[in-house]
Amino acid sequence: QVQLVESGGGLVQPGGSLRLSCEASGNIHSGYIMGWYRQAPGKQREFVASITGDGVISSADYVRFTISRNNAKNTVYLQMNSLKPEDTAVYLCNAKYTCNSHWGQGTQVTVSS
């Protein structure tokens, strides 16, 4: 089993930045693809970014969002810059390996003046 714990969310003004962290524990290894998704009220969960153990990145916004990973610490990060009100959502960490997919509880990000 894999456990994921997100942190780093909060309230930020438009144009601001936040860095989210997701610490994995349990049966985690570098073969897992680690990713971030988000879900706003009344909307479907959407992909934000992912990174493989070898550092291959996929992103919905390569300009504003940067995903990184520290395999030694079993931690994945999401640096978010130039935040907009429409980025407001619960951000969830995901770990995926073959048919196994694990989710964290999420961390709230609110972008508002």
trRosetta pair geometry for C-beta under 8 A, 3 or more apart (Angstrom, degrees):
i j d omega theta_ij theta_ji phi_ij phi_ji
1 26 5.0 -82 96 -166 65 146
1 27 6.2 103 46 16 30 108
1 102 7.7 121 -172 -105 62 136
2 24 6.0 -18 -171 -163 104 105
2 25 7.4 149 -158 77 57 40
2 26 4.6 -170 -110 77 36 127
2 27 5.8 -92 -66 60 77 71
2 28 5.2 96 -125 -70 109 88
2 32 7.5 115 -112 -100 161 155
2 95 5.2 -98 135 77 154 145
2 100 7.7 108 7 151 124 123
2 102 4.3 -147 77 -3 112 171
3 24 7.0 148 80 -155 51 53
3 25 4.9 -17 61 62 101 91
3 26 5.0 117 6 -19 80 123
3 102 7.6 -107 -85 172 18 139
4 22 5.6 -3 -170 -175 101 106
4 23 7.4 155 -153 78 51 42
4 24 5.4 -18 -99 -99 74 74
4 93 4.6 -152 168 93 134 119
4 94 7.6 -71 -45 -91 176 17
4 95 6.0 -180 -67 -11 127 112
4 102 6.0 145 -15 126 116 107
4 103 6.7 -107 49 154 134 21
4 104 3.5 -99 107 -68 105 95
5 22 7.0 159 76 -153 39 56
5 23 5.1 -17 60 58 94 92
5 25 7.7 16 1 4 106 106
5 93 8.0 -2 63 39 14 143
5 104 6.0 164 -89 -137 17 121
5 105 7.5 8 -123 21 56 99
6 9 7.2 43 137 -22 112 109
6 20 6.3 -13 -165 -175 101 108
6 21 7.0 152 -154 85 52 51
6 22 5.0 -21 -96 -97 71 82
6 91 6.7 -179 -170 98 154 88
6 92 7.0 -120 -36 -131 151 35
6 93 5.0 173 -72 -13 104 114
6 104 4.7 125 -22 126 98 152
6 105 6.9 -139 28 60 102 69
6 106 6.1 -14 41 -153 146 13
6 107 4.1 -132 123 -21 118 109
7 20 7.2 158 83 -157 40 63
7 21 5.0 -13 61 61 89 98
7 22 7.8 170 20 -80 65 39
7 23 7.6 14 7 -2 109 102
7 107 6.1 151 -111 -90 14 148
8 18 6.2 131 152 170 96 97
8 19 5.4 -93 -162 98 141 56
8 20 4.1 179 78 -115 130 43
8 21 5.1 118 -27 9 129 78
8 107 6.2 72 56 135 63 164
9 18 6.9 44 -123 176 38 148
9 20 6.4 29 -61 -104 69 102
9 91 6.3 175 -86 34 117 111
9 107 3.4 178 -15 149 125 101
9 108 4.8 134 146 67 145 43
9 109 4.8 -112 -141 -66 96 66
9 110 8.0 76 171 0 99 70
10 18 6.6 178 45 -119 90 129
10 108 7.6 85 -72 91 19 79
10 109 7.1 7 43 -118 36 56
10 110 7.3 -82 138 37 32 85
11 110 4.8 -23 -106 75 70 108
11 111 8.0 161 -158 -87 52 25
11 112 6.6 -49 -156 45 97 96
12 16 3.9 -142 173 87 109 137
12 17 7.2 -140 -163 54 151 20
12 18 5.5 -130 -35 -50 152 109
12 83 5.6 62 99 60 127 152
12 109 7.3 -22 18 -165 110 85
12 110 7.3 149 24 83 63 56
12 111 5.6 -27 75 -108 85 69
13 16 4.8 102 59 -25 68 124
13 111 7.3 53 165 -161 12 69
13 112 7.3 -65 -114 87 46 32
13 113 5.4 57 -140 -99 91 66
14 83 6.5 -133 -135 96 41 74
14 84 6.1 34 -137 -126 95 41
14 85 6.1 -33 -85 -41 110 79
14 111 5.8 85 -83 168 61 104
14 112 7.5 29 -38 -113 83 11
14 113 5.9 -39 7 -51 100 97
15 82 6.0 -23 -135 -135 47 52
15 83 6.8 -54 24 51 10 65
16 83 5.4 -31 67 36 67 114
16 111 7.3 -173 48 -130 100 93
17 79 7.2 -5 -171 -176 111 80
17 80 6.2 166 -152 90 62 59
17 81 4.7 -10 -104 -107 104 62
17 82 7.7 20 -78 -15 80 37
17 83 6.7 167 -90 -17 30 105
18 80 5.1 0 58 57 80 108
18 83 6.7 41 5 -55 98 145
18 109 6.2 -170 60 -128 163 115
19 77 6.1 -11 -175 -169 96 109
19 78 7.1 164 -157 81 50 49
19 79 5.1 -12 -108 -104 86 68
19 80 7.3 -175 -83 21 37 71
20 36 7.0 104 85 -116 141 140
20 77 6.7 152 83 -160 56 54
20 78 4.3 -1 54 53 106 99
20 80 7.1 41 -6 -8 100 111
20 91 5.7 -85 -106 107 164 148
20 107 6.1 169 -134 64 112 138
20 109 7.5 -67 -68 -65 122 123
21 75 5.9 -16 -167 -170 98 114
21 76 7.6 149 -158 81 50 43
21 77 5.5 -20 -102 -103 65 76
22 34 7.0 171 85 -172 131 119
22 36 7.5 -171 -23 -85 141 90
22 75 6.6 154 78 -155 50 62
22 76 4.8 -12 58 59 106 88
22 77 7.6 -167 20 -76 75 32
22 78 7.8 46 -10 -9 106 99
22 93 3.4 135 -126 -105 148 153
22 104 6.1 -134 -139 -29 109 153
23 73 7.4 -71 -124 149 90 92
23 74 6.4 68 -164 102 64 89
23 75 5.0 -22 -100 -100 66 91
24 28 4.3 109 136 -92 124 165
24 32 7.6 -179 -163 78 171 158
24 34 7.4 -115 -36 -106 139 122
24 74 4.4 -114 66 164 88 105
24 75 7.1 -168 13 -81 77 39
24 76 7.5 45 -20 -2 110 95
24 93 7.9 -145 -68 143 90 136
24 95 5.9 89 -112 -69 137 147
25 28 6.7 -127 -155 1 4 125
25 74 6.6 111 -76 116 47 151
28 32 6.0 -54 -155 0 79 148
28 74 5.2 95 96 -143 141 122
28 95 6.5 -67 -120 -159 105 157
29 32 6.3 127 66 -11 54 94
29 53 7.7 -10 132 -94 65 146
29 97 7.8 62 57 -95 89 157
30 53 3.3 103 169 -147 83 137
30 54 7.9 93 161 -47 111 54
30 71 4.8 13 -96 -139 106 133
31 53 5.8 -37 -71 -14 20 146
31 97 5.4 71 114 -129 97 121
32 53 6.8 96 52 -55 51 105
32 95 4.6 -5 -180 -170 138 95
32 96 6.4 131 -162 60 78 35
32 97 4.6 -68 -99 -55 69 109
33 50 5.5 23 168 176 105 121
33 51 7.2 169 -159 82 68 32
33 52 5.3 -36 -106 -99 82 65
33 53 7.7 -96 -82 -21 46 73
33 95 7.4 152 76 -157 47 46
33 96 4.7 -25 61 65 97 95
33 97 7.1 162 13 -74 71 58
34 50 6.6 166 90 -154 41 71
34 51 5.6 -17 65 61 89 83
34 67 7.9 179 102 177 95 125
34 69 5.9 135 50 -105 138 125
34 76 4.1 -171 141 -59 144 153
34 93 7.1 -19 -169 -169 91 95
34 94 7.1 152 -159 84 45 56
34 95 5.6 -14 -103 -102 70 72
34 96 8.0 178 -79 22 26 73
35 47 7.1 -41 174 -146 133 86
35 48 7.3 147 173 57 85 79
35 49 6.4 -171 -149 99 75 45
35 50 3.4 -26 -96 -99 105 91
35 51 7.3 162 -83 15 59 58
35 67 7.7 -20 -128 -138 50 158
35 76 7.8 -38 -37 144 13 163
35 93 7.4 149 84 -160 45 51
35 94 4.5 -19 66 63 93 104
35 95 7.9 175 23 -78 71 30
35 96 6.9 5 9 4 115 113
36 48 4.2 -48 103 66 97 125
36 49 5.3 19 44 51 102 80
36 50 7.4 -163 21 -74 58 55
36 67 6.6 -161 6 -101 115 120
36 76 7.6 -159 -47 124 93 123
36 78 4.8 32 -47 -71 162 146
36 91 5.9 -7 -168 -175 108 102
36 92 7.1 146 -156 77 57 44
36 93 6.2 -32 -99 -101 66 55
36 94 7.2 180 -83 17 17 87
37 45 5.2 31 158 175 129 103
37 46 6.4 166 -161 83 84 33
37 47 5.7 -48 -108 -104 85 37
37 48 5.8 180 -106 1 24 92
37 91 7.4 160 84 -156 39 55
37 92 5.0 -21 67 64 90 97
37 94 5.9 47 -4 -19 109 125
38 45 7.2 169 86 -152 28 64
38 46 6.0 -23 62 61 76 83
38 48 5.4 74 -11 -54 100 121
38 87 7.7 -44 173 -168 171 63
38 89 3.8 78 172 108 111 144
38 90 6.6 160 -154 80 67 43
38 91 4.9 -28 -98 -100 91 65
38 92 6.9 166 -92 15 34 76
38 109 7.6 -51 -129 38 126 121
39 43 6.5 -177 -162 83 62 85
39 44 7.2 -87 -125 146 90 24
39 45 4.4 -38 -79 -97 107 71
39 46 7.2 147 -85 13 55 68
39 89 5.7 152 69 -172 26 110
39 90 5.3 -18 61 58 85 95
39 92 6.8 22 2 -7 103 119
39 106 7.6 -58 38 -120 105 146
40 43 4.4 29 66 34 90 127
40 88 6.3 80 -118 98 109 72
40 89 4.1 -75 -69 -98 72 94
40 90 7.8 169 -84 15 33 67
43 46 7.4 -31 140 -20 114 110
43 89 7.8 -68 63 -112 126 115
45 92 7.3 -31 -142 34 121 134
46 60 7.3 55 147 -84 105 165
47 50 7.3 -46 -163 -26 108 105
47 58 7.9 -26 163 119 131 112
47 60 5.7 147 104 -51 82 120
48 59 7.3 -19 148 -147 53 68
48 60 5.6 -86 -142 21 31 120
48 61 7.7 -41 -161 23 69 94
48 65 6.2 -122 173 178 97 165
48 67 8.0 131 116 -64 94 120
48 78 6.9 25 123 -139 136 145
48 91 7.0 2 -20 -138 160 99
49 57 6.8 -12 -171 -167 102 95
49 58 6.6 172 -153 92 55 57
49 59 4.2 1 -110 -110 97 79
49 60 6.6 -111 -61 12 66 76
49 61 7.9 -80 -62 45 105 66
49 65 5.5 -158 -38 129 135 124
49 66 7.9 125 -143 -177 172 9
49 67 4.0 -174 130 -35 133 132
49 78 6.4 149 51 -119 127 106
50 57 7.2 163 85 -150 49 51
50 58 4.9 6 51 53 92 98
50 59 7.8 -162 25 -72 53 52
50 67 6.9 62 16 109 1 173
50 94 7.8 -45 -104 73 104 108
51 55 6.4 -17 -171 -138 105 34
51 56 6.9 156 -153 74 56 42
51 57 5.1 -14 -100 -98 83 74
51 58 7.8 -163 -71 25 43 64
51 67 4.9 -163 -34 123 118 120
51 68 7.0 87 -62 -125 171 15
51 69 4.9 -163 105 -27 139 125
51 76 6.5 170 48 -137 120 118
52 55 6.7 -46 70 24 77 19
52 56 4.4 16 25 45 118 93
53 69 7.5 -119 -118 123 40 153
53 71 6.2 67 -149 -96 86 129
55 69 7.0 -151 -98 45 65 114
57 67 5.8 161 -135 63 112 107
59 62 4.8 125 78 -76 133 66
59 65 5.8 -180 -160 85 122 106
59 66 8.0 -25 -104 -104 152 32
59 67 6.5 -172 -87 2 107 111
60 65 7.2 27 60 44 77 143
61 64 4.8 -16 139 43 125 96
61 65 4.8 85 77 14 96 106
62 65 7.4 -68 -101 61 16 74
63 82 7.9 -27 125 44 97 140
64 80 6.5 25 147 -157 91 64
64 81 5.3 -144 -158 67 67 74
64 82 5.0 -102 -122 58 109 105
64 83 7.6 134 180 -77 127 46
65 78 6.3 -16 -165 -170 100 95
65 79 7.1 152 -157 81 46 56
65 80 5.4 -7 -106 -105 79 72
65 81 7.7 -166 -73 25 37 71
66 78 7.4 152 78 -158 46 46
66 79 4.3 -9 60 57 99 107
66 81 7.8 31 0 -3 101 106
67 76 6.7 -2 -171 180 96 103
67 77 6.9 158 -154 84 49 57
67 78 5.5 -16 -100 -103 74 72
67 79 7.8 -161 -73 22 27 72
68 76 7.2 170 89 -157 42 60
68 77 4.8 -8 60 57 88 105
68 79 7.3 29 3 -7 107 106
69 75 7.3 169 -153 94 54 50
69 76 4.8 -18 -104 -108 82 79
69 77 7.3 -162 -74 19 35 74
70 73 4.2 18 110 35 121 106
70 74 7.6 -37 94 17 77 18
70 75 4.9 6 53 59 102 92
70 76 7.8 -166 24 -79 64 36
70 77 7.7 49 -7 -14 95 106
71 74 7.1 27 -166 -77 37 45
76 93 6.7 146 65 -142 117 116
78 91 7.1 -137 64 175 153 144
80 83 5.7 58 138 -78 109 102
80 87 6.9 143 -179 -178 138 149
80 109 7.5 27 56 -146 163 155
83 87 5.0 -107 -158 52 85 150
83 109 7.6 -127 -145 168 141 121
83 111 4.6 -151 142 -107 113 135
84 87 5.1 112 58 -11 68 100
84 111 6.1 92 102 119 21 157
85 88 5.9 -18 -178 -15 53 114
85 111 5.0 -149 -99 98 36 101
85 112 6.2 71 -115 -86 94 60
86 111 7.8 -36 33 63 31 131
87 109 6.5 -54 133 120 93 126
87 111 5.1 58 62 -6 97 143
88 109 6.3 -152 -129 105 43 74
88 110 5.1 35 -130 -129 104 49
88 111 5.1 -130 -60 28 85 80
88 112 7.1 42 -80 -43 134 92
89 108 8.0 -151 114 -144 29 55
89 109 6.2 6 56 57 58 97
90 106 4.1 25 170 172 110 138
90 107 7.0 150 -158 69 68 24
90 108 5.5 -38 -100 -94 71 62
90 109 7.6 153 -107 18 21 73
91 106 6.2 147 71 -154 36 78
91 107 5.5 -26 60 62 92 80
91 108 7.8 157 14 -104 77 12
91 109 5.5 42 -17 -8 116 118
92 103 5.7 -5 174 -162 124 100
92 104 5.7 179 -159 62 71 84
92 105 7.7 -140 -121 100 90 16
92 106 4.4 -41 -84 -90 81 88
93 103 7.2 143 81 -157 56 49
93 104 4.1 41 49 6 97 128
93 106 7.9 -174 7 -89 68 43
94 101 6.4 -13 -168 -168 105 92
94 102 6.9 152 -155 78 54 51
94 103 5.7 -17 -101 -99 75 68
94 104 7.7 -115 -62 6 40 81
95 100 8.0 -19 113 121 85 96
95 101 7.3 162 83 -152 50 44
95 102 4.6 -7 56 55 97 103
96 100 6.9 164 -150 92 45 60
96 101 4.8 1 -106 -107 85 81
96 102 7.7 -164 -71 23 47 65
97 100 5.1 -7 64 61 80 106
104 107 8.0 -9 119 -22 130 83
